[in-house]
Amino acid sequence: MRSEYGKLMYLLMDSSEPAVQELLEFRCVCPLRTVHRFLEERGGLALLEDPLMATATAEIVAGRCRGCGTAWRRGRV
């Protein structure tokens, strides 16, 4: 898999040259779209400063209490 990935990277690097783009008549590489850019375009950068953002985007670990690290206990219904 490493050799295929390396070949793909070389192909993409070569395709970004203007002469190659002219021959292909399209671009193989586009700008990276990030959450920051997405929010910036829509005027929502303040969302990243929200104090609850870390909690809202934290990993959910099954069977564990996030605050204390102990296992959850199922109660009887």
C-alpha positions as a Markdown table, in Angstrom:
| # | Residue | x | y | z |
|---|---|---|---|---|
| 1 | Met | 0.0 | 0.0 | 0.0 |
| 2 | Arg | 2.9 | 2.4 | 0.7 |
| 3 | Ser | 4.1 | 2.2 | -2.9 |
| 4 | Glu | 0.6 | 3.0 | -4.3 |
| 5 | Tyr | 0.2 | 5.9 | -1.9 |
| 6 | Gly | 3.6 | 7.3 | -2.8 |
| 7 | Lys | 2.7 | 7.0 | -6.5 |
| 8 | Leu | -0.6 | 8.8 | -5.9 |
| 9 | Met | 1.2 | 11.6 | -4.1 |
| 10 | Tyr | 3.7 | 12.0 | -7.0 |
| 11 | Leu | 0.8 | 12.0 | -9.5 |
| 12 | Leu | -1.0 | 14.7 | -7.5 |
| 13 | Met | 2.2 | 16.8 | -7.2 |
| 14 | Asp | 2.8 | 16.6 | -10.9 |
| 15 | Ser | -0.8 | 17.4 | -11.8 |
| 16 | Ser | -0.6 | 20.7 | -9.9 |
| 17 | Glu | 1.8 | 22.1 | -12.5 |
| 18 | Pro | 0.2 | 24.6 | -14.8 |
| 19 | Ala | 1.3 | 22.8 | -18.0 |
| 20 | Val | -0.2 | 19.5 | -16.8 |
| 21 | Gln | -3.5 | 21.2 | -15.7 |
| 22 | Glu | -3.7 | 22.8 | -19.2 |
| 23 | Leu | -3.4 | 19.4 | -20.8 |
| 24 | Leu | -5.9 | 17.7 | -18.5 |
| 25 | Glu | -8.3 | 20.7 | -18.6 |
| 26 | Phe | -9.1 | 20.3 | -14.9 |
| 27 | Arg | -7.4 | 20.5 | -11.5 |
| 28 | Cys | -6.8 | 17.3 | -9.5 |
| 29 | Val | -6.0 | 19.1 | -6.3 |
| 30 | Cys | -8.3 | 21.5 | -4.5 |
| 31 | Pro | -7.8 | 23.7 | -1.3 |
| 32 | Leu | -8.3 | 21.9 | 2.0 |
| 33 | Arg | -11.6 | 22.7 | 3.6 |
| 34 | Thr | -11.3 | 23.1 | 7.3 |
| 35 | Val | -13.9 | 23.8 | 10.1 |
| 36 | His | -12.2 | 27.2 | 10.7 |
| 37 | Arg | -12.6 | 28.2 | 7.1 |
| 38 | Phe | -16.2 | 27.0 | 7.0 |
| 39 | Leu | -17.1 | 28.9 | 10.1 |
| 40 | Glu | -15.2 | 32.0 | 8.9 |
| 41 | Glu | -17.1 | 32.1 | 5.7 |
| 42 | Arg | -20.4 | 32.1 | 7.6 |
| 43 | Gly | -19.5 | 34.4 | 10.4 |
| 44 | Gly | -19.5 | 31.7 | 13.0 |
| 45 | Leu | -15.9 | 31.8 | 14.5 |
| 46 | Ala | -17.3 | 32.7 | 17.9 |
| 47 | Leu | -18.6 | 29.1 | 18.1 |
| 48 | Leu | -15.0 | 28.0 | 18.5 |
| 49 | Glu | -14.6 | 30.2 | 21.5 |
| 50 | Asp | -17.6 | 28.6 | 23.3 |
| 51 | Pro | -16.5 | 27.2 | 26.7 |
| 52 | Leu | -18.7 | 24.1 | 26.1 |
| 53 | Met | -17.0 | 23.3 | 22.7 |
| 54 | Ala | -14.5 | 20.8 | 24.3 |
| 55 | Thr | -17.3 | 19.0 | 26.0 |
| 56 | Ala | -19.5 | 18.9 | 22.9 |
| 57 | Thr | -16.8 | 17.5 | 20.7 |
| 58 | Ala | -15.2 | 15.1 | 23.2 |
| 59 | Glu | -14.8 | 11.4 | 22.6 |
| 60 | Ile | -17.6 | 9.2 | 23.9 |
| 61 | Val | -16.2 | 6.2 | 25.7 |
| 62 | Ala | -18.8 | 3.5 | 26.2 |
| 63 | Gly | -19.4 | 2.4 | 29.7 |
| 64 | Arg | -17.3 | 5.1 | 31.4 |
| 65 | Cys | -18.3 | 8.3 | 33.3 |
| 66 | Arg | -16.4 | 11.1 | 31.6 |
| 67 | Gly | -16.1 | 13.2 | 34.7 |
| 68 | Cys | -14.9 | 10.6 | 37.2 |
| 69 | Gly | -13.6 | 7.8 | 35.0 |
| 70 | Thr | -15.5 | 5.1 | 36.8 |
| 71 | Ala | -17.7 | 2.5 | 35.1 |
| 72 | Trp | -21.4 | 3.2 | 34.7 |
| 73 | Arg | -23.8 | 1.0 | 36.6 |
| 74 | Arg | -27.1 | 0.0 | 35.1 |
| 75 | Gly | -29.9 | 0.4 | 37.5 |
| 76 | Arg | -32.9 | -1.9 | 37.7 |
| 77 | Val | -36.0 | -0.8 | 35.9 |
